[in-house]
Amino acid sequence: MSSSCHRIKAQIYKISNPKFGAQAAHDMAEEVVQSVDYATINIYRFSGFGALVNYDLYLGDSLICRVRNSYKTTIKVKIDGRNKLWAKTETLTEVPINIVLGRTYYVRCSISSGRFIGRPYLELMDFKTGKSGYRDWE
């Protein structure tokens, strides 16, 4: 006999207006700047819950920064295409990202509650909200 107790964790999104969904995906980054051969990823974390928990942030297999409380940095990436941003403390958290050279992306980092340490929370922001949050961080 096997256990009838199963645990499934999922995030479900509903797009009621498909045109809005396509526009939201487009708004994740600004228009392409043709004269540069890199994409810019702005990473920020406000102070607050889990202030003592730091974690490494990876893009694919490469470590790009150590995220701390009250932190802000800009990373220039010369590799385009589909990839994932991920971090791990007691659990692994990942966010897919499709990098286009010449665009600017914003990633808001934080900590959600966990059993012992706290779990990294990563959110790829739309361009307008991300730019505002990154600028107002100070």
HUPE-V322046 format. One record per residue. N is the residue number from 1. SS is DSSP state (helix for helix, strand for strand, loop for the rest). PSI is psi in radians with two decimals (999 if undefined). D_CENTER is the distance of its C-alpha to the mean C-alpha in Angstrom with 2 decimals. Layout:
<<N/SS/PSI/D_CENTER> <N/SS/PSI/D_CENTER>>
This chain:
<<1/loop/2.42/41.29> <2/loop/2.85/37.54> <3/loop/2.49/35.47> <4/loop/0.10/34.70> <5/loop/2.00/31.75> <6/loop/2.53/28.42> <7/loop/2.18/24.93> <8/loop/2.26/22.26> <9/loop/2.21/18.75> <10/loop/2.70/17.03> <11/loop/2.18/15.00> <12/loop/2.27/17.24> <13/loop/2.47/16.74> <14/loop/2.27/19.84> <15/loop/1.89/20.37> <16/loop/-0.47/23.82> <17/loop/1.82/24.21> <18/helix/-0.59/23.17> <19/helix/-0.67/23.60> <20/helix/-0.69/21.13> <21/helix/-0.73/18.54> <22/helix/-0.68/19.19> <23/helix/-0.68/18.96> <24/helix/-0.71/15.62> <25/helix/-0.66/14.19> <26/helix/-0.63/16.09> <27/loop/-0.04/14.83> <28/loop/-0.43/11.18> <29/loop/2.73/12.71> <30/loop/3.10/16.10> <31/loop/2.69/19.15> <32/loop/2.30/19.66> <33/loop/1.96/21.53> <34/loop/-0.40/24.08> <35/loop/0.05/25.38> <36/loop/2.67/22.51> <37/loop/0.56/21.64> <38/loop/2.81/18.02> <39/strand/2.64/14.64> <40/strand/2.25/13.04> <41/strand/2.01/9.48> <42/strand/2.14/9.67> <43/strand/2.29/7.89> <44/strand/2.66/9.51> <45/strand/2.16/10.64> <46/loop/2.88/13.76> <47/loop/2.77/16.70> <48/loop/-2.54/17.71> <49/loop/2.39/17.73> <50/loop/0.58/17.42> <51/loop/-0.48/18.34> <52/loop/-0.11/19.85> <53/loop/2.07/17.02> <54/loop/2.70/15.25> <55/strand/2.72/13.20> <56/strand/2.42/12.55> <57/strand/2.25/9.27> <58/strand/2.59/10.24> <59/strand/1.87/9.99> <60/loop/-2.12/12.54> <61/loop/-0.02/15.34> <62/strand/2.28/14.89> <63/strand/2.18/13.99> <64/strand/-0.46/12.42> <65/strand/2.91/12.62> <66/strand/2.00/13.60> <67/strand/2.15/11.64> <68/loop/3.04/14.52> <69/loop/2.48/15.57> <70/loop/1.08/15.97> <71/strand/2.56/14.00> <72/strand/2.32/13.07> <73/strand/2.83/13.11> <74/strand/2.28/13.09> <75/strand/2.35/12.89> <76/strand/2.21/15.05> <77/strand/2.27/14.60> <78/loop/0.13/17.81> <79/loop/2.18/16.88> <80/loop/3.00/16.14> <81/strand/-3.06/15.73> <82/strand/2.39/13.68> <83/strand/-2.98/11.54> <84/strand/2.47/8.76> <85/strand/2.36/6.21> <86/strand/2.73/7.78> <87/strand/2.74/9.51> <88/strand/2.29/12.84> <89/loop/-1.71/15.37> <90/loop/-0.29/17.67> <91/loop/2.79/15.41> <92/strand/2.31/12.84> <93/strand/2.31/9.39> <94/strand/2.65/7.64> <95/strand/2.17/5.63> <96/strand/2.53/8.08> <97/strand/2.34/8.13> <98/strand/1.78/11.64> <99/strand/2.24/12.35> <100/loop/2.19/15.51> <101/loop/2.40/17.40> <102/loop/-0.12/18.22> <103/loop/2.81/15.16> <104/strand/2.30/12.79> <105/strand/2.68/9.07> <106/strand/2.27/7.32> <107/strand/2.06/4.09> <108/strand/2.19/5.81> <109/strand/2.61/6.52> <110/strand/-3.01/9.70> <111/strand/2.32/12.23> <112/strand/2.82/13.84> <113/loop/2.52/17.43> <114/loop/-3.07/18.61> <115/loop/-0.87/22.07> <116/loop/-0.84/22.54> <117/loop/-0.76/19.66> <118/loop/2.65/16.69> <119/strand/2.41/13.53> <120/strand/2.50/10.05> <121/strand/2.11/7.81> <122/strand/2.39/4.01> <123/strand/2.10/3.82> <124/strand/2.00/4.01> <125/strand/2.67/7.30> <126/loop/2.78/10.65> <127/helix/-0.84/12.48> <128/helix/-0.85/15.02> <129/helix/-0.73/13.17> <130/helix/-0.76/10.57> <131/helix/-0.73/13.65> <132/helix/-0.81/15.60> <133/helix/-0.69/13.33> <134/helix/-0.73/12.95> <135/helix/-0.70/16.69> <136/loop/0.04/17.79> <137/loop/-0.69/16.07> <138/loop/999/19.43>>
